[in-house]
């Protein structure tokens, strides 16, 4: 049959679309080419970011944003944001620790200046690891000064390790303790006509309670208060030790805070000084003068280097390291099925990283750094299996738990040769649950009904428009029960205990790291440094090793752009770019397109179906 010829209007539409598509590709191709030329010019003229560090320099530790184990955005996004003049709102824990430890041995670094106000979020275990690094810096005979306008109790945990803490006279410091309060939806869901079916094993597995209750269960309150008291007591002990105070007296001061603040006429800064939580009240300029007097005046300030620039400088100064490697695989975030980007945990992608470490002859031992509240049980099992296979291949695998390694986070940890946790790590939560919501009652309220037939009783049984058949509920509960038996059985085998012994401390209950060690779920208390040393010892490496993070390989585009962003070339590129171009690069839709560009691989031919659009 002959194809019907297009009409004039249809032909015009096709022609207009082709013209629009050509112009679109031309514009963005021109932008990409312009950026490439700017980066190349910056690289040539910027001299690769070379620079020297003078004697008597202060290292400034001013993390801004969340302190994480691994960036949640890709390298190209971060690099382009840097060129656009934007700050990455994440800081890697490894960079902070490396800066402090390298500076402790660097004769050019005279002191550490902590500016904690910009920390948006950081777990207790993370802060404890940084605090331990600050103590190592002080043990090297170097001075530490903290300067703040206003501090939360998390930010203060770092400042407390300083030799001297300066707080703005109009600033504030409030130690309030730990709390966990959630929103509960049962009445709202009942009103909407939504029925919630919760399947679980473990009376302490409280994650889904907000959907079936209007308040926390007694078991949830009991378990939460137990582990939070443990973590809070560790916090008080750390602050008291650092500030040479009595922990019980410090706790009493916090309990008496309202009356003490009234006596101080509502002056939070003065109360912090009177309570010996800070050493001096000083405005920004007064703090600046003190640091100039302690160090060397330079450019109307004191001689200093930001910790990010210092990490880049040290990387350039260090020669290529050919020593055997301890490979660190990071498992941060919720555990999801499939292949996930860096900064998250994927059943396939994280398992692949462990496999790569196992097959790399230069990697002699592996540290699995876990900072995850769990997620998919199947994905967790894929990762656990790779830990088991890596050990079977003769390579030690040591687990280092960060802020949280609970539920699925514990699942992927259980087969480690040795499990390290910080005393404040949140772990355990060994339990399984499933959640199913149906809403035929909600539909009925608007006169919508569902009906039909199926060839079996199971056909369409999980259609949320239909009420859940109790027999199907029994099927789901049987699957949950089996999952729980698998979980505690694997933990029992890994920990060389009986399943009933594990069940007694499982049931979905959460423990602090110190409490988990008392119950045999954790082997040692310590951080990433201690776990790495244990892995080296197990591999008979002594002190002759280097640490290497095993992460997703960078594409050619990422390698190029990261090479520029790691030094002063990014700043130089900013000076070459007009303000309008920097603004354009920073736009979310342009960032999305550039993210697609970086995925292009010279060795592959790709066909992309991608919508450069966003509904706001």
C-alpha positions in Angstrom: 0.0 0.0 0.0 1.5 3.4 -1.0 2.4 5.7 1.8 0.2 8.7 2.0 2.1 11.9 1.2 2.5 14.5 4.0 0.4 17.6 3.9 1.9 21.1 3.8 1.3 21.7 7.5 2.9 18.3 8.5 5.9 19.0 6.3 6.4 22.4 7.9 6.2 20.8 11.4 8.9 18.3 10.4 11.1 21.0 8.9 10.6 23.2 12.0 11.5 20.4 14.4 14.6 19.5 12.4 15.7 23.1 12.4 15.1 23.4 16.2 17.0 20.1 16.8 19.9 21.3 14.7 20.1 24.7 16.6 19.8 22.9 20.0 22.7 20.6 19.2 24.7 23.5 17.8 24.2 25.7 20.9 25.1 23.0 23.4 27.9 21.7 21.2 29.4 25.2 21.2 29.0 25.5 24.9 30.8 22.2 25.5 33.6 23.2 23.1 34.0 26.6 24.7 34.2 25.0 28.2 36.8 22.5 26.9 39.0 25.3 25.5 38.7 27.3 28.7 39.8 24.3 30.8 42.7 23.6 28.5 43.8 27.3 28.7 43.4 27.2 32.4 45.6 24.1 32.6 48.3 25.6 30.5 48.3 29.1 32.1 47.5 27.9 35.6 50.6 25.8 35.7 48.8 22.8 37.1 48.2 24.5 40.4 51.8 24.3 41.5 52.6 26.1 44.8 54.7 25.9 47.9 53.8 25.9 51.5 55.7 28.3 53.8 56.9 27.6 57.3 54.6 28.4 60.3 51.4 27.9 58.4 48.1 27.2 60.1 45.9 24.5 58.7 42.2 25.7 58.7 39.7 22.9 59.2 36.3 24.5 58.1 34.1 21.7 56.7 31.0 23.1 55.1 28.0 20.9 54.5 27.6 17.2 55.4 30.6 15.1 56.4 30.3 11.9 54.4 32.2 8.7 53.7 31.8 9.2 49.9 30.5 12.0 47.7 26.9 11.5 46.6 27.4 13.4 43.3 29.7 12.4 40.4 33.1 14.0 39.9 32.1 16.0 36.7 29.2 17.7 38.5 31.5 18.7 41.4 34.2 20.0 39.1 31.8 22.0 36.9 30.1 23.4 40.0 33.6 24.5 41.2 34.3 26.3 38.0 30.9 28.0 38.3 31.9 29.3 41.7 29.7 26.9 43.7 30.8 25.1 46.8 30.3 21.3 47.2 28.0 20.8 50.2 29.7 17.6 51.1 33.1 16.9 52.7 34.7 13.4 52.7 35.7 12.1 56.1 38.9 10.6 54.5 40.0 14.1 53.3 39.6 15.6 56.8 41.5 12.7 58.5 44.3 12.8 55.9 44.7 16.5 56.2 45.0 16.4 60.0 47.3 13.3 60.1 49.6 14.6 57.3 49.8 18.0 59.0 50.7 16.5 62.3 54.0 15.2 60.7 54.5 18.3 58.5 57.0 20.7 60.0 55.6 23.6 57.9 52.2 23.3 59.7 52.4 25.1 63.1 48.8 24.8 64.3 45.3 23.7 63.5 42.4 26.2 63.4 39.0 24.6 63.7 36.0 26.6 62.3 33.1 24.1 63.0 30.1 26.4 62.3 29.6 25.3 58.7 29.1 21.6 59.5 25.5 20.8 58.5 25.5 17.2 59.6 27.8 14.5 60.9 27.2 11.4 62.9 28.7 10.8 66.3 31.1 8.1 65.1 32.3 10.5 62.3 32.9 13.3 64.8 34.6 10.9 67.2 37.1 9.8 64.5 37.9 13.4 63.7 38.3 14.2 67.4 40.8 11.3 67.7 42.8 12.7 64.7 42.9 16.1 66.5 44.3 14.5 69.6 47.0 12.8 67.5 47.8 16.3 66.1 48.1 17.7 69.6 50.2 14.7 70.6 52.7 15.8 68.0 53.3 18.9 70.1 51.1 21.3 68.0 48.6 23.9 69.0 44.8 23.7 68.2 42.5 26.7 68.3 38.7 26.6 67.7 36.9 29.8 66.6 33.1 29.9 66.4 30.2 32.3 66.2 27.6 29.7 67.2 27.8 25.9 67.8 25.4 23.0 67.9 26.4 20.1 70.2 27.7 18.1 67.3 30.0 21.0 66.1 31.1 21.5 69.7 32.3 17.9 69.9 35.1 18.9 67.5 35.8 22.2 69.1 36.1 20.6 72.5 39.4 19.0 71.4 41.1 22.3 70.9 43.6 23.7 73.3 41.7 27.0 73.2 38.0 27.7 72.2 37.0 31.2 71.2 33.3 32.0 71.0 31.7 35.2 69.8 30.3 37.3 72.7 26.9 37.3 71.0 27.2 33.7 70.0 25.6 30.6 71.6 26.3 27.0 72.6 23.6 24.6 73.7 24.1 21.0 74.8 20.6 19.5 74.7 21.0 15.7 74.7 19.7 13.2 72.1 16.1 12.8 71.1 14.2 10.7 68.5 10.7 11.7 67.7 8.7 10.6 64.7 5.4 11.4 63.0 2.6 8.8 63.2 -0.1 8.4 60.6 -2.6 5.7 61.6 -5.6 8.0 62.2 -4.8 9.9 59.0 -4.6 6.6 57.0 -7.8 5.3 58.6 -9.6 8.5 57.7 -8.3 8.2 54.1 -9.5 4.6 54.0 -6.0 3.1 53.5 -5.4 -0.3 55.2 -1.8 -1.0 56.2 -0.6 -4.6 56.6 2.7 -5.0 58.4 4.6 -8.3 58.4 7.6 -8.5 60.7 9.6 -10.6 63.0 10.9 -8.9 66.1 8.9 -6.7 68.5 11.7 -4.1 68.3 11.6 -3.7 64.5 9.8 -0.4 64.7 10.7 1.2 61.4 7.1 0.8 60.1 5.3 1.6 63.3 4.2 5.1 62.2 1.9 3.5 59.7 0.0 1.2 62.2 0.1 3.3 65.4 -0.4 6.8 66.6 2.5 6.6 69.1 5.7 4.7 69.7 5.3 1.2 71.1 6.7 0.6 74.6 9.3 -1.7 73.0 10.4 1.0 70.6 10.8 3.5 73.4 12.7 1.1 75.6 15.2 0.2 72.9 15.7 3.7 71.7 16.3 5.2 75.1 18.7 2.4 75.9 21.0 2.9 72.9 20.6 6.8 73.0 21.7 6.9 76.7 24.7 4.8 75.8 25.7 7.2 73.0 25.0 10.3 75.1 27.1 9.1 77.9 30.0 8.6 75.4 29.5 12.1 74.2 29.6 13.5 77.8 32.7 11.4 78.5 34.5 12.7 75.4 33.7 16.3 76.1 34.6 16.0 79.8 38.0 14.3 78.9 38.9 16.9 76.3 37.9 19.9 78.5 39.2 18.4 81.7 35.8 18.4 83.3 33.8 15.9 85.3 31.2 14.0 83.2 28.7 13.8 86.0 29.0 17.5 86.8 28.7 18.3 83.1 25.4 16.3 82.9 24.2 18.1 86.0 24.9 21.5 84.4 22.9 20.5 81.4 20.0 19.4 83.5 20.1 22.7 85.4 20.4 24.7 82.2 17.2 26.8 82.5 18.0 28.2 85.9 21.7 28.7 85.0 20.7 30.6 81.9 18.4 32.8 84.0 21.2 33.6 86.4 23.4 34.6 83.3 20.6 37.0 82.2 19.9 34.9 79.2 23.5 35.3 77.9 24.4 31.9 76.3 28.0 32.9 75.5 28.7 34.0 79.0 27.1 30.8 80.4 29.3 28.7 78.1 32.4 30.7 79.5 31.3 30.4 83.1 30.7 26.6 82.6 34.2 26.2 81.2 32.9 24.9 77.9 34.8 27.7 76.1 38.0 29.6 77.1 37.4 33.1 75.7 34.7 35.3 74.2 36.1 37.1 71.1 34.7 38.8 68.0 35.9 37.7 64.6 38.5 40.5 64.4 39.7 39.8 68.0 40.1 36.1 67.1 42.0 37.1 63.9 44.4 39.2 65.9 45.0 36.4 68.4 45.9 34.0 65.6 48.2 36.6 64.0 50.0 37.1 67.3 50.3 33.3 67.6 51.5 32.8 64.0 52.7 35.0 61.1 50.9 37.9 59.6 50.2 37.5 55.9 47.8 39.5 53.6 46.1 41.2 56.6 45.4 37.9 58.2 47.5 35.0 59.6 49.4 32.6 57.3 47.1 29.7 56.6 46.0 27.1 54.2 42.5 25.5 53.9 42.4 21.8 54.5 41.1 21.0 51.0 44.0 22.9 49.4 46.4 21.1 51.7 45.1 17.7 50.7 45.6 18.6 47.0 49.1 19.9 47.8 50.2 16.8 49.7 48.9 14.6 46.8 51.1 16.5 44.3 54.1 16.3 46.6 53.9 12.6 47.3 55.6 10.4 44.8 53.9 7.3 43.2 53.5 4.7 45.9 54.3 1.1 44.9 53.7 -0.5 48.3 51.1 -3.2 48.8 47.6 -1.9 49.1 44.8 -2.1 51.7 41.7 -1.7 49.6 38.8 0.2 51.2 35.3 -0.4 49.8 32.7 2.1 51.0 29.1 1.0 51.5 27.3 4.3 52.3 23.5 4.9 52.2 20.5 2.7 51.7 21.1 -0.7 50.2 19.4 -0.9 46.8 19.1 -3.6 44.2 21.1 -3.4 41.0 23.9 -1.0 39.9 24.0 2.2 41.9 26.2 5.3 41.5 29.1 6.2 43.8 28.0 7.4 47.2 25.2 4.8 47.5 25.1 1.0 47.9 24.0 -1.3 45.1 23.7 -5.0 45.3 25.5 -5.4 42.0 27.8 -2.4 42.0 29.1 -2.8 45.6 29.6 -6.5 45.1 31.5 -5.7 41.9 33.9 -3.4 43.9 34.6 -6.2 46.4 35.2 -8.6 43.5 37.6 -6.1 41.9 39.5 -5.8 45.2 39.7 -9.5 45.4 41.0 -9.9 41.8 43.6 -7.1 42.1 46.9 -8.7 43.0 48.2 -5.4 44.5 45.4 -5.4 47.1 46.5 -7.7 49.9 43.5 -7.0 52.3 40.1 -5.3 52.2 38.4 -3.0 54.7 34.6 -2.7 54.2 33.6 0.6 55.5 29.9 0.4 56.3 27.7 3.5 56.9 24.2 2.1 56.0 20.9 1.7 57.7 20.1 -1.2 55.4 17.6 -1.8 52.6 17.1 -4.6 50.2 17.7 -8.0 51.8 18.6 -9.6 48.4 21.1 -6.8 47.6 22.6 -7.2 51.1 23.1 -10.9 50.5 24.9 -10.3 47.2 27.4 -8.1 49.0 27.7 -10.5 52.0 28.5 -13.3 49.6 31.4 -11.3 48.0 32.8 -10.7 51.5 32.7 -14.5 52.1 34.3 -15.2 48.7 37.0 -12.7 49.2 38.0 -14.3 52.5 37.8 -17.7 50.9 40.3 -16.5 48.3 42.8 -15.8 51.1 42.4 -12.0 51.4 41.4 -10.7 54.9 38.3 -8.6 55.0 37.9 -6.4 58.1 34.7 -4.4 58.6 34.8 -0.8 59.9 31.4 0.5 61.0 30.8 4.2 60.7 27.8 6.2 62.1 25.3 3.4 61.4 25.6 -0.2 60.3 22.2 -1.6 61.1 19.8 -4.2 59.7 21.1 -4.7 56.1 24.1 -2.7 57.1 24.8 -5.5 59.7 24.0 -8.2 57.1 26.8 -7.1 54.8 29.1 -6.8 57.8 28.6 -10.1 59.6 31.1 -12.2 57.7 34.0 -9.8 58.3 37.1 -11.5 59.8 37.0 -8.7 62.5 34.2 -6.2 63.0 35.2 -2.8 64.3 32.6 -0.2 65.5 32.8 3.1 67.2 31.3 3.1 70.7 28.6 5.5 69.2 27.9 3.5 66.1 24.2 2.5 65.6 24.1 -1.2 64.8 22.1 -4.4 65.2 18.5 -4.1 64.2 18.6 -7.7 63.1 15.1 -8.2 61.9 12.9 -8.4 58.8 9.7 -6.6 57.9 7.4 -6.2 54.9 4.7 -3.5 54.4 1.7 -3.6 52.1 -0.9 -0.9 51.7 -4.3 -1.3 50.0 -7.0 1.4 49.5 -10.3 0.0 48.2 -12.1 1.9 51.1 -10.5 5.1 49.9 -11.7 4.5 46.4 -15.1 3.7 47.6 -15.3 7.1 49.2 -15.2 8.7 45.8 -17.5 6.0 44.3 -14.8 4.0 42.6 -14.9 0.2 42.8 -12.7 -2.6 41.6 -13.9 -6.0 40.3 -12.8 -8.8 38.0 -11.7 -12.4 37.8 -8.5 -14.4 38.0 -7.5 -17.9 37.2 -6.1 -18.5 40.7 -6.6 -17.1 44.2 -3.2 -15.4 43.9 -3.8 -13.7 40.6 -4.0 -10.0 41.3 -3.8 -10.6 45.1 -1.3 -7.7 45.5 -3.4 -5.2 43.6 -3.6 -2.3 46.1 -7.1 -1.5 44.8 -8.3 -4.8 46.4 -8.4 -5.7 50.0 -5.6 -8.1 51.0 -6.8 -11.7 51.3 -5.8 -13.0 54.8 -4.4 -16.2 53.1 -2.1 -14.0 51.0 -1.1 -12.3 54.3 -0.1 -15.7 55.6 2.1 -16.3 52.5 3.8 -13.0 53.0 4.4 -13.6 56.8 5.9 -17.1 55.9 8.4 -15.4 53.6 9.2 -12.8 56.3 9.7 -15.6 58.9 12.0 -17.5 56.5 14.0 -14.3 55.9 14.5 -13.8 59.6 15.6 -17.4 60.1 18.1 -16.9 57.3 19.3 -13.7 58.9 19.9 -15.0 62.4 21.2 -18.2 61.0 23.9 -16.5 58.9 24.8 -14.2 61.9 25.1 -17.3 64.1 27.4 -19.0 61.6 29.5 -15.9 61.2 29.7 -15.2 64.9 30.1 -18.8 65.9 27.0 -18.8 68.1 23.7 -20.7 68.2 20.7 -19.2 66.3 18.7 -19.0 69.6 21.5 -16.9 71.1 21.4 -14.5 68.2 17.6 -14.4 68.4 17.8 -13.2 72.0 19.8 -10.1 71.0 18.1 -9.6 67.6 14.3 -9.2 67.2 15.0 -5.9 65.4 16.6 -4.3 68.5 19.1 -1.5 67.9 22.4 -1.3 69.9 25.2 1.2 70.2 28.6 0.0 69.1 29.7 -0.4 72.8 26.5 -2.3 73.6 26.9 -4.5 70.5 30.5 -5.5 71.5 29.2 -6.5 75.0 26.7 -8.9 73.2 29.2 -10.3 70.7 27.9 -8.6 67.6 31.1 -6.6 67.3 34.7 -7.6 67.9 36.6 -4.4 68.6 35.9 -0.8 69.3 37.8 1.5 67.0 37.6 3.5 63.8 38.8 3.2 60.3 42.4 3.7 61.3 42.3 0.7 63.7 40.4 -1.4 61.2 43.0 -0.7 58.5 45.9 -1.6 60.9 44.1 -4.8 61.7 43.7 -5.7 58.0 47.4 -5.0 57.4 48.4 -7.2 60.4 46.2 -10.0 59.2 47.9 -9.8 55.7 51.3 -9.7 57.4 52.2 -6.3 55.9 53.6 -4.7 59.0 53.8 -1.0 58.3 54.7 -1.4 54.7 51.4 -0.6 53.0 49.3 2.1 51.5 45.6 2.7 51.6 43.6 2.8 48.4 39.8 3.4 48.0 38.3 0.9 45.6 35.7 2.9 43.7 33.9 3.1 40.4 36.3 3.9 37.6 36.2 7.4 36.1 35.3 7.9 32.5 37.8 9.8 30.2 35.6 12.9 30.7 35.7 12.6 34.5 39.4 12.0 34.6 40.0 15.1 32.5 37.7 17.4 34.5 38.8 16.0 37.9 42.4 16.6 36.9 41.6 20.3 36.5 39.4 20.6 39.6 42.0 19.2 42.0 44.2 22.3 41.8 44.2 26.0 41.3 43.2 25.6 37.6 39.5 25.7 38.6 40.0 29.1 40.2 41.9 30.3 37.2 39.1 29.0 34.9 36.6 30.9 36.9 38.5 34.2 36.2 38.4 33.5 32.5 34.7 32.7 32.4 32.2 35.6 32.1 29.7 35.9 34.9 26.9 35.0 32.5 28.6 31.7 31.5 29.3 30.8 35.1 25.6 31.4 35.8 24.6 29.3 32.9 26.8 26.4 34.0 25.3 26.5 37.4 21.7 26.0 36.1 20.2 22.5 37.0 19.2 21.8 33.4 22.6 22.5 32.0 24.2 20.4 34.8 21.9 17.6 33.7 23.1 17.8 30.1 26.8 18.0 31.1 26.2 15.0 33.3 25.0 13.1 30.2 28.1 14.3 28.3 30.5 12.9 30.8 28.9 9.4 30.4 30.1 9.2 26.8 32.9 6.7 26.4 35.3 6.8 23.5 35.2 3.0 23.2 31.4 2.8 23.0 28.7 3.9 20.7 25.7 5.0 22.8 22.1 5.9 21.8 20.5 8.2 24.4 16.8 8.9 25.0 16.9 11.7 27.5 14.5 14.6 28.3 16.2 17.9 29.1 13.3 19.2 31.0 12.0 19.7 34.5 8.6 20.6 35.8 8.9 23.3 38.6 
